C-alpha cells in the first residue's frame, strides 16, 4: 500500500488511508527480511534491541516485535530510505505501518 499526499478540496493536504494492521504486519515482516539480508544491519538491530537470534522465529508473530522492527527502521533515515526503496513503497508508508501497529507517536 502506498500512502500519498493528496490535495484537499479546500487547499490543505490530507493523507491517504493508513494501512490495515494486516498490511502493517506484512511491512514489518518484510523489514525483518531486509535486515536479515545484511549481517551488519541485523547485528545492529539485535544489539540495540537485545533480541537473541534464536528467538526471532518465535517472536515474528508478536506485535511488539513487529513494532520494534518498524521503530528500528524508522529511527534511522538512511535505513528507512533503503528499505522503502527496495520495497518500492514510500518512507511515509513505513511510518504509517508503525503507527497502525503502535498507535500515534507522541512527541
N, CA, C and O atoms as CSV, one atom per row, in Angstrom:
chain,resi,resn,atom,element,x,y,z
A,1,UNK,N,N,0.843,-1.171,0.000
A,1,UNK,CA,C,0.000,0.000,0.000
A,1,UNK,C,C,0.882,1.226,0.000
A,1,UNK,O,O,1.807,1.332,0.805
A,2,UNK,N,N,0.607,2.132,-0.880
A,2,UNK,CA,C,1.378,3.353,-0.959
A,2,UNK,C,C,0.537,4.496,-0.422
A,2,UNK,O,O,-0.606,4.684,-0.840
A,3,UNK,N,N,1.097,5.252,0.495
A,3,UNK,CA,C,0.392,6.388,1.052
A,3,UNK,C,C,0.945,7.637,0.398
A,3,UNK,O,O,2.147,7.899,0.445
A,4,UNK,N,N,0.081,8.384,-0.194
A,4,UNK,CA,C,0.497,9.600,-0.874
A,4,UNK,C,C,-0.291,10.780,-0.350
A,4,UNK,O,O,-1.434,10.638,0.083
A,5,UNK,N,N,0.327,11.942,-0.392
A,5,UNK,CA,C,-0.390,13.161,-0.048
A,5,UNK,C,C,-1.304,13.515,-1.200
A,5,UNK,O,O,-0.944,13.390,-2.371
A,6,UNK,N,N,-2.487,13.957,-0.841
A,6,UNK,CA,C,-3.426,14.431,-1.848
A,6,UNK,C,C,-3.880,15.824,-1.457
A,6,UNK,O,O,-3.801,16.212,-0.291
A,7,UNK,N,N,-4.344,16.554,-2.419
A,7,UNK,CA,C,-4.823,17.897,-2.138
A,7,UNK,C,C,-6.275,17.834,-1.706
A,7,UNK,O,O,-7.112,17.246,-2.391
A,8,UNK,N,N,-6.565,18.432,-0.586
A,8,UNK,CA,C,-7.925,18.540,-0.108
A,8,UNK,C,C,-8.620,19.621,-0.919
A,8,UNK,O,O,-7.968,20.567,-1.359
A,9,UNK,N,N,-9.913,19.506,-1.126
A,9,UNK,CA,C,-10.618,20.474,-1.960
A,9,UNK,C,C,-10.571,21.891,-1.403
A,9,UNK,O,O,-10.814,22.844,-2.144
A,10,UNK,N,N,-10.268,22.055,-0.123
A,10,UNK,CA,C,-10.159,23.386,0.460
A,10,UNK,C,C,-8.726,23.898,0.450
A,10,UNK,O,O,-8.433,24.937,1.041
A,11,UNK,N,N,-7.841,23.183,-0.211
A,11,UNK,CA,C,-6.477,23.660,-0.371
A,11,UNK,C,C,-5.457,23.050,0.566
A,11,UNK,O,O,-4.257,23.195,0.331
A,12,UNK,N,N,-5.888,22.370,1.621
A,12,UNK,CA,C,-4.948,21.744,2.544
A,12,UNK,C,C,-4.537,20.376,2.038
A,12,UNK,O,O,-5.068,19.887,1.041
A,13,UNK,N,N,-3.584,19.759,2.732
A,13,UNK,CA,C,-3.157,18.421,2.351
A,13,UNK,C,C,-3.787,17.414,3.288
A,13,UNK,O,O,-3.986,17.693,4.470
A,14,UNK,N,N,-4.097,16.255,2.767
A,14,UNK,CA,C,-4.542,15.142,3.594
A,14,UNK,C,C,-3.800,13.902,3.126
A,14,UNK,O,O,-3.290,13.861,2.007
A,15,UNK,N,N,-3.743,12.917,3.964
A,15,UNK,CA,C,-3.044,11.680,3.620
A,15,UNK,C,C,-4.060,10.622,3.225
A,15,UNK,O,O,-5.202,10.625,3.685
A,16,UNK,N,N,-3.622,9.729,2.370
A,16,UNK,CA,C,-4.457,8.587,2.009
A,16,UNK,C,C,-4.649,7.718,3.246
A,16,UNK,O,O,-3.968,7.903,4.255
A,17,UNK,N,N,-5.548,6.802,3.167
A,17,UNK,CA,C,-5.863,5.932,4.298
A,17,UNK,C,C,-4.625,5.201,4.807
A,17,UNK,O,O,-3.746,4.817,4.035
A,18,UNK,N,N,-4.580,5.019,6.114
A,18,UNK,CA,C,-3.480,4.290,6.738
A,18,UNK,C,C,-3.592,2.808,6.381
A,18,UNK,O,O,-4.679,2.322,6.068
A,19,UNK,N,N,-2.473,2.096,6.429
A,19,UNK,CA,C,-2.535,0.656,6.133
A,19,UNK,C,C,-3.324,-0.067,7.220
A,19,UNK,O,O,-3.374,0.381,8.365
A,20,UNK,N,N,-3.926,-1.164,6.857
A,20,UNK,CA,C,-4.594,-2.011,7.846
A,20,UNK,C,C,-3.525,-2.659,8.723
A,20,UNK,O,O,-2.337,-2.625,8.404
A,21,UNK,N,N,-3.967,-3.244,9.826
A,21,UNK,CA,C,-2.994,-3.947,10.682
A,21,UNK,C,C,-2.334,-5.089,9.914
A,21,UNK,O,O,-1.145,-5.353,10.090
A,22,UNK,N,N,-3.090,-5.753,9.080
A,22,UNK,CA,C,-2.533,-6.854,8.292
A,22,UNK,C,C,-1.455,-6.349,7.334
A,22,UNK,O,O,-0.399,-6.969,7.204
A,23,UNK,N,N,-1.714,-5.243,6.672
A,23,UNK,CA,C,-0.716,-4.658,5.767
A,23,UNK,C,C,0.502,-4.178,6.552
A,23,UNK,O,O,1.635,-4.327,6.094
A,24,UNK,N,N,0.270,-3.602,7.732
A,24,UNK,CA,C,1.372,-3.132,8.569
A,24,UNK,C,C,2.241,-4.300,9.023
A,24,UNK,O,O,3.467,-4.191,9.048
A,25,UNK,N,N,1.608,-5.417,9.383
A,25,UNK,CA,C,2.367,-6.609,9.786
A,25,UNK,C,C,3.205,-7.134,8.631
A,25,UNK,O,O,4.338,-7.573,8.824
A,26,UNK,N,N,2.642,-7.086,7.433
A,26,UNK,CA,C,3.379,-7.526,6.247
A,26,UNK,C,C,4.618,-6.659,6.022
A,26,UNK,O,O,5.692,-7.179,5.721
A,27,UNK,N,N,4.474,-5.354,6.166
A,27,UNK,CA,C,5.617,-4.448,6.016
A,27,UNK,C,C,6.658,-4.748,7.094
A,27,UNK,O,O,7.857,-4.754,6.816
A,28,UNK,N,N,6.205,-4.994,8.313
A,28,UNK,CA,C,7.138,-5.304,9.409
A,28,UNK,C,C,7.917,-6.579,9.115
A,28,UNK,O,O,9.130,-6.625,9.320
A,29,UNK,N,N,7.238,-7.605,8.639
A,29,UNK,CA,C,7.936,-8.864,8.354
A,29,UNK,C,C,8.873,-8.720,7.157
A,29,UNK,O,O,9.923,-9.361,7.111
A,30,UNK,N,N,8.502,-7.889,6.195
A,30,UNK,CA,C,9.415,-7.623,5.075
A,30,UNK,C,C,10.636,-6.851,5.571
A,30,UNK,O,O,11.728,-6.998,5.022
A,31,UNK,N,N,10.456,-6.027,6.609
A,31,UNK,CA,C,11.611,-5.310,7.162
A,31,UNK,C,C,12.571,-6.284,7.842
A,31,UNK,O,O,13.781,-6.056,7.848
A,32,UNK,N,N,12.046,-7.361,8.413
A,32,UNK,CA,C,12.912,-8.386,9.002
A,32,UNK,C,C,13.756,-9.051,7.924
A,32,UNK,O,O,14.952,-9.271,8.115
A,33,UNK,N,N,13.142,-9.368,6.803
A,33,UNK,CA,C,13.877,-9.966,5.679
A,33,UNK,C,C,14.965,-9.000,5.211
A,33,UNK,O,O,16.093,-9.410,4.936
A,34,UNK,N,N,14.620,-7.714,5.123
A,34,UNK,CA,C,15.573,-6.678,4.715
A,34,UNK,C,C,16.757,-6.633,5.683
A,34,UNK,O,O,17.909,-6.600,5.251
A,35,UNK,N,N,16.482,-6.632,6.977
A,35,UNK,CA,C,17.569,-6.582,7.966
A,35,UNK,C,C,18.418,-7.846,7.903
A,35,UNK,O,O,19.646,-7.778,7.958
A,36,UNK,N,N,17.766,-8.993,7.790
A,36,UNK,CA,C,18.482,-10.270,7.799
A,36,UNK,C,C,19.357,-10.467,6.566
A,36,UNK,O,O,20.277,-11.285,6.583
A,37,UNK,N,N,19.080,-9.727,5.500
A,37,UNK,CA,C,19.870,-9.858,4.267
A,37,UNK,C,C,21.268,-9.263,4.402
A,37,UNK,O,O,22.116,-9.475,3.536
A,38,UNK,N,N,21.515,-8.525,5.473
A,38,UNK,CA,C,22.818,-7.887,5.673
A,38,UNK,C,C,23.244,-8.115,7.123
A,38,UNK,O,O,22.548,-7.703,8.050
A,39,UNK,N,N,24.388,-8.771,7.316
A,39,UNK,CA,C,24.851,-9.103,8.671
A,39,UNK,C,C,25.025,-7.870,9.553
A,39,UNK,O,O,24.694,-7.909,10.738
A,40,UNK,N,N,25.541,-6.775,8.990
A,40,UNK,CA,C,25.751,-5.564,9.793
A,40,UNK,C,C,24.425,-4.957,10.236
A,40,UNK,O,O,24.271,-4.550,11.388
A,41,UNK,N,N,23.456,-4.898,9.298
A,41,UNK,CA,C,22.142,-4.340,9.657
A,41,UNK,C,C,21.474,-5.190,10.728
A,41,UNK,O,O,20.933,-4.662,11.700
A,42,UNK,N,N,21.510,-6.506,10.549
A,42,UNK,CA,C,20.864,-7.400,11.511
A,42,UNK,C,C,21.586,-7.364,12.849
A,42,UNK,O,O,20.953,-7.361,13.905
A,43,UNK,N,N,22.908,-7.338,12.802
A,43,UNK,CA,C,23.688,-7.270,14.033
A,43,UNK,C,C,23.379,-6.027,14.837
A,43,UNK,O,O,23.287,-6.084,16.063
A,44,UNK,N,N,23.220,-4.904,14.158
A,44,UNK,CA,C,22.890,-3.648,14.844
A,44,UNK,C,C,21.507,-3.743,15.479
A,44,UNK,O,O,21.323,-3.331,16.625
A,45,UNK,N,N,20.531,-4.284,14.744
A,45,UNK,CA,C,19.188,-4.446,15.293
A,45,UNK,C,C,19.228,-5.316,16.543
A,45,UNK,O,O,18.643,-4.965,17.568
A,46,UNK,N,N,19.918,-6.449,16.460
A,46,UNK,CA,C,19.995,-7.365,17.597
A,46,UNK,C,C,20.685,-6.713,18.786
A,46,UNK,O,O,20.252,-6.873,19.927
A,47,UNK,N,N,21.756,-5.978,18.520
A,47,UNK,CA,C,22.490,-5.320,19.605
A,47,UNK,C,C,21.644,-4.245,20.282
A,47,UNK,O,O,21.651,-4.127,21.507
A,48,UNK,N,N,20.926,-3.472,19.499
A,48,UNK,CA,C,20.131,-2.373,20.064
A,48,UNK,C,C,18.881,-2.864,20.783
A,48,UNK,O,O,18.435,-2.237,21.745
A,49,UNK,N,N,18.317,-3.962,20.334
A,49,UNK,CA,C,17.075,-4.452,20.943
A,49,UNK,C,C,17.305,-5.512,22.001
A,49,UNK,O,O,16.436,-5.749,22.840
A,50,UNK,N,N,18.472,-6.156,21.974
A,50,UNK,CA,C,18.738,-7.225,22.927
A,50,UNK,C,C,18.048,-8.535,22.574
A,50,UNK,O,O,18.013,-9.462,23.383
A,51,UNK,N,N,17.501,-8.610,21.371
A,51,UNK,CA,C,16.840,-9.835,20.928
A,51,UNK,C,C,17.893,-10.902,20.651
A,51,UNK,O,O,18.919,-10.629,20.027
A,52,UNK,N,N,17.631,-12.115,21.118
A,52,UNK,CA,C,18.514,-13.237,20.852
A,52,UNK,C,C,18.171,-13.800,19.476
A,52,UNK,O,O,16.999,-14.039,19.185
A,53,UNK,N,N,19.171,-14.015,18.628
A,53,UNK,CA,C,18.882,-14.526,17.283
A,53,UNK,C,C,18.051,-15.813,17.280
A,53,UNK,O,O,17.258,-16.038,16.366
A,54,UNK,N,N,18.228,-16.637,18.279
A,54,UNK,CA,C,17.480,-17.882,18.363
A,54,UNK,C,C,15.998,-17.699,18.672
A,54,UNK,O,O,15.206,-18.628,18.510
A,55,UNK,N,N,15.625,-16.502,19.115
A,55,UNK,CA,C,14.229,-16.236,19.473
A,55,UNK,C,C,13.426,-15.602,18.339
A,55,UNK,O,O,12.208,-15.461,18.450
A,56,UNK,N,N,14.087,-15.224,17.265
A,56,UNK,CA,C,13.413,-14.474,16.205
A,56,UNK,C,C,12.228,-15.236,15.619
A,56,UNK,O,O,11.156,-14.661,15.428
A,57,UNK,N,N,12.409,-16.499,15.339
A,57,UNK,CA,C,11.318,-17.285,14.738
A,57,UNK,C,C,10.070,-17.252,15.625
A,57,UNK,O,O,8.955,-17.109,15.124
A,58,UNK,N,N,10.254,-17.381,16.919
A,58,UNK,CA,C,9.122,-17.368,17.845
A,58,UNK,C,C,8.513,-15.973,17.981
A,58,UNK,O,O,7.316,-15.836,18.231
A,59,UNK,N,N,9.330,-14.952,17.819
A,59,UNK,CA,C,8.866,-13.572,18.000
A,59,UNK,C,C,8.192,-12.978,16.767
A,59,UNK,O,O,7.479,-11.981,16.882
A,60,UNK,N,N,8.402,-13.567,15.592
A,60,UNK,CA,C,7.918,-12.960,14.340
A,60,UNK,C,C,6.432,-12.620,14.366
A,60,UNK,O,O,6.027,-11.619,13.775
A,61,UNK,N,N,5.623,-13.411,15.022
A,61,UNK,CA,C,4.186,-13.165,15.066
A,61,UNK,C,C,3.747,-12.218,16.160
A,61,UNK,O,O,2.573,-11.857,16.240
A,62,UNK,N,N,4.685,-11.813,17.007
A,62,UNK,CA,C,4.363,-10.928,18.124
A,62,UNK,C,C,4.300,-9.478,17.664
A,62,UNK,O,O,5.226,-8.980,17.025
A,63,UNK,N,N,3.207,-8.811,17.989
A,63,UNK,CA,C,3.038,-7.422,17.576
A,63,UNK,C,C,4.152,-6.528,18.139
A,63,UNK,O,O,4.621,-5.621,17.451
A,64,UNK,N,N,4.573,-6.772,19.365
A,64,UNK,CA,C,5.639,-5.968,19.965
A,64,UNK,C,C,6.946,-6.080,19.180
A,64,UNK,O,O,7.667,-5.095,19.024
A,65,UNK,N,N,7.246,-7.268,18.694
A,65,UNK,CA,C,8.453,-7.467,17.888
A,65,UNK,C,C,8.313,-6.759,16.552
A,65,UNK,O,O,9.268,-6.151,16.070
A,66,UNK,N,N,7.141,-6.832,15.953
A,66,UNK,CA,C,6.902,-6.145,14.684
A,66,UNK,C,C,7.033,-4.636,14.855
A,66,UNK,O,O,7.578,-3.955,13.987
A,67,UNK,N,N,6.538,-4.119,15.964
A,67,UNK,CA,C,6.694,-2.694,16.266
A,67,UNK,C,C,8.174,-2.352,16.421
A,67,UNK,O,O,8.631,-1.328,15.914
A,68,UNK,N,N,8.926,-3.207,17.119
A,68,UNK,CA,C,10.364,-2.967,17.302
A,68,UNK,C,C,11.087,-2.933,15.963
A,68,UNK,O,O,11.969,-2.100,15.757
A,69,UNK,N,N,10.721,-3.830,15.050
A,69,UNK,CA,C,11.333,-3.832,13.720
A,69,UNK,C,C,11.084,-2.511,13.008
A,69,UNK,O,O,12.013,-1.885,12.497
A,70,UNK,N,N,9.826,-2.094,12.977
A,70,UNK,CA,C,9.483,-0.856,12.264
A,70,UNK,C,C,10.063,0.371,12.951
A,70,UNK,O,O,10.506,1.307,12.286
A,71,UNK,N,N,10.061,0.369,14.273
A,71,UNK,CA,C,10.645,1.502,15.007
A,71,UNK,C,C,12.139,1.612,14.707
A,71,UNK,O,O,12.671,2.711,14.556
A,72,UNK,N,N,12.798,0.475,14.624
A,72,UNK,CA,C,14.231,0.469,14.299
A,72,UNK,C,C,14.469,1.041,12.903
A,72,UNK,O,O,15.346,1.884,12.712
A,73,UNK,N,N,13.694,0.584,11.942
A,73,UNK,CA,C,13.833,1.075,10.562
A,73,UNK,C,C,13.528,2.571,10.506
A,73,UNK,O,O,14.276,3.336,9.897
A,74,UNK,N,N,12.437,2.987,11.136
A,74,UNK,CA,C,12.015,4.397,11.076
A,74,UNK,C,C,12.953,5.320,11.844
A,74,UNK,O,O,13.007,6.519,11.569
A,75,UNK,N,N,13.686,4.773,12.796
A,75,UNK,CA,C,14.586,5.586,13.603
A,75,UNK,C,C,15.917,5.894,12.943
A,75,UNK,O,O,16.736,6.612,13.516
A,76,UNK,N,N,16.146,5.372,11.766
A,76,UNK,CA,C,17.403,5.563,11.047
A,76,UNK,C,C,17.048,5.932,9.605
A,76,UNK,O,O,16.734,5.061,8.793
A,77,UNK,N,N,17.100,7.230,9.295
A,77,UNK,CA,C,16.614,7.706,7.994
A,77,UNK,C,C,17.259,7.010,6.797
A,77,UNK,O,O,16.535,6.612,5.884
A,78,UNK,N,N,18.592,6.842,6.755
A,78,UNK,CA,C,19.167,6.127,5.608
A,78,UNK,C,C,18.652,4.686,5.499
A,78,UNK,O,O,18.416,4.188,4.398
A,79,UNK,N,N,18.483,4.026,6.636
A,79,UNK,CA,C,17.952,2.664,6.648
A,79,UNK,C,C,16.508,2.656,6.145
A,79,UNK,O,O,16.126,1.800,5.347
A,80,UNK,N,N,15.714,3.613,6.617
A,80,UNK,CA,C,14.323,3.752,6.189
A,80,UNK,C,C,14.241,3.949,4.679
A,80,UNK,O,O,13.431,3.307,4.010
A,81,UNK,N,N,15.061,4.818,4.153
A,81,UNK,CA,C,15.045,5.100,2.706
A,81,UNK,C,C,15.481,3.870,1.918
A,81,UNK,O,O,14.881,3.549,0.893
A,82,UNK,N,N,16.518,3.179,2.385
A,82,UNK,CA,C,16.973,1.957,1.709
A,82,UNK,C,C,15.876,0.896,1.695
A,82,UNK,O,O,15.605,0.279,0.665
A,83,UNK,N,N,15.250,0.693,2.855
A,83,UNK,CA,C,14.194,-0.312,2.942
A,83,UNK,C,C,13.014,0.056,2.044
A,83,UNK,O,O,12.548,-0.768,1.257
A,84,UNK,N,N,12.537,1.283,2.161
A,84,UNK,CA,C,11.380,1.711,1.374
A,84,UNK,C,C,11.667,1.617,-0.117
A,84,UNK,O,O,10.822,1.172,-0.894
A,85,UNK,N,N,12.854,2.035,-0.506
A,85,UNK,CA,C,13.238,1.981,-1.920
A,85,UNK,C,C,13.248,0.539,-2.418
A,85,UNK,O,O,12.745,0.251,-3.504
A,86,UNK,N,N,13.812,-0.354,-1.637
A,86,UNK,CA,C,13.880,-1.760,-2.021
A,86,UNK,C,C,12.516,-2.423,-2.098
A,86,UNK,O,O,12.320,-3.364,-2.867
A,87,UNK,N,N,11.576,-1.936,-1.304
A,87,UNK,CA,C,10.221,-2.490,-1.289
A,87,UNK,C,C,9.286,-1.747,-2.241
A,87,UNK,O,O,8.125,-2.120,-2.408
A,88,UNK,N,N,9.811,-0.694,-2.859
A,88,UNK,CA,C,9.016,0.124,-3.778
A,88,UNK,C,C,7.781,0.722,-3.092
A,88,UNK,O,O,6.685,0.756,-3.652
A,89,UNK,N,N,8.001,1.192,-1.858
A,89,UNK,CA,C,6.968,1.903,-1.112
A,89,UNK,C,C,7.578,3.203,-0.621
A,89,UNK,O,O,8.799,3.356,-0.627
A,90,UNK,N,N,6.756,4.125,-0.203
A,90,UNK,CA,C,7.272,5.396,0.296
A,90,UNK,C,C,7.726,5.232,1.749
A,90,UNK,O,O,7.191,4.391,2.472
A,91,UNK,N,N,8.708,6.029,2.181
A,91,UNK,CA,C,9.085,6.000,3.596
A,91,UNK,C,C,7.883,6.321,4.502
A,91,UNK,O,O,7.776,5.796,5.610
A,92,UNK,N,N,6.992,7.180,4.021
A,92,UNK,CA,C,5.796,7.529,4.796
A,92,UNK,C,C,4.909,6.302,5.026
A,92,UNK,O,O,4.232,6.206,6.050
A,93,UNK,N,N,4.916,5.375,4.080
A,93,UNK,CA,C,4.141,4.141,4.236
A,93,UNK,C,C,4.697,3.276,5.358
A,93,UNK,O,O,3.944,2.605,6.065
A,94,UNK,N,N,6.006,3.294,5.518
A,94,UNK,CA,C,6.638,2.524,6.598
A,94,UNK,C,C,6.283,3.152,7.943
A,94,UNK,O,O,5.960,2.444,8.897
A,95,UNK,N,N,6.344,4.473,8.017
A,95,UNK,CA,C,5.967,5.173,9.251
A,95,UNK,C,C,4.487,4.926,9.548
A,95,UNK,O,O,4.120,4.703,10.701
A,96,UNK,N,N,3.640,4.963,8.528
A,96,UNK,CA,C,2.212,4.700,8.714
A,96,UNK,C,C,1.976,3.278,9.220
A,96,UNK,O,O,1.072,3.046,10.022
A,97,UNK,N,N,2.783,2.333,8.757
A,97,UNK,CA,C,2.671,0.948,9.237
A,97,UNK,C,C,3.023,0.879,10.717
A,97,UNK,O,O,2.352,0.191,11.486
A,98,UNK,N,N,4.073,1.588,11.118
A,98,UNK,CA,C,4.443,1.641,12.533
A,98,UNK,C,C,3.292,2.218,13.350
A,98,UNK,O,O,2.943,1.681,14.401
A,99,UNK,N,N,2.715,3.293,12.875
A,99,UNK,CA,C,1.608,3.922,13.599
A,99,UNK,C,C,0.376,3.025,13.639
A,99,UNK,O,O,-0.360,3.035,14.626
A,100,UNK,N,N,0.140,2.254,12.585
A,100,UNK,CA,C,-1.003,1.345,12.566
A,100,UNK,C,C,-0.875,0.260,13.630
A,100,UNK,O,O,-1.875,-0.191,14.188
A,101,UNK,N,N,0.358,-0.156,13.908
A,101,UNK,CA,C,0.578,-1.195,14.909
A,101,UNK,C,C,0.699,-0.634,16.323
A,101,UNK,O,O,0.214,-1.236,17.281
A,102,UNK,N,N,1.350,0.523,16.447
A,102,UNK,CA,C,1.650,1.035,17.793
A,102,UNK,C,C,0.759,2.174,18.246
A,102,UNK,O,O,0.729,2.506,19.431
A,103,UNK,N,N,0.035,2.775,17.316
A,103,UNK,CA,C,-0.732,3.965,17.625
A,103,UNK,C,C,0.116,5.193,17.316
A,103,UNK,O,O,1.304,5.068,17.022
A,104,UNK,N,N,-0.485,6.371,17.382
A,104,UNK,CA,C,0.253,7.596,17.064
A,104,UNK,C,C,1.479,7.779,17.944
A,104,UNK,O,O,1.473,7.437,19.126
A,105,UNK,N,N,2.513,8.316,17.352
A,105,UNK,CA,C,3.757,8.581,18.087
A,105,UNK,C,C,3.657,9.972,18.694
A,105,UNK,O,O,3.419,10.949,17.985
A,106,UNK,N,N,3.838,10.060,20.004
A,106,UNK,CA,C,3.752,11.346,20.700
A,106,UNK,C,C,5.116,11.993,20.727
A,106,UNK,O,O,6.123,11.315,20.934
A,107,UNK,N,N,5.162,13.283,20.522
A,107,UNK,CA,C,6.446,13.999,20.565
A,107,UNK,C,C,6.627,14.655,21.886
A,107,UNK,O,O,7.645,15.306,22.118
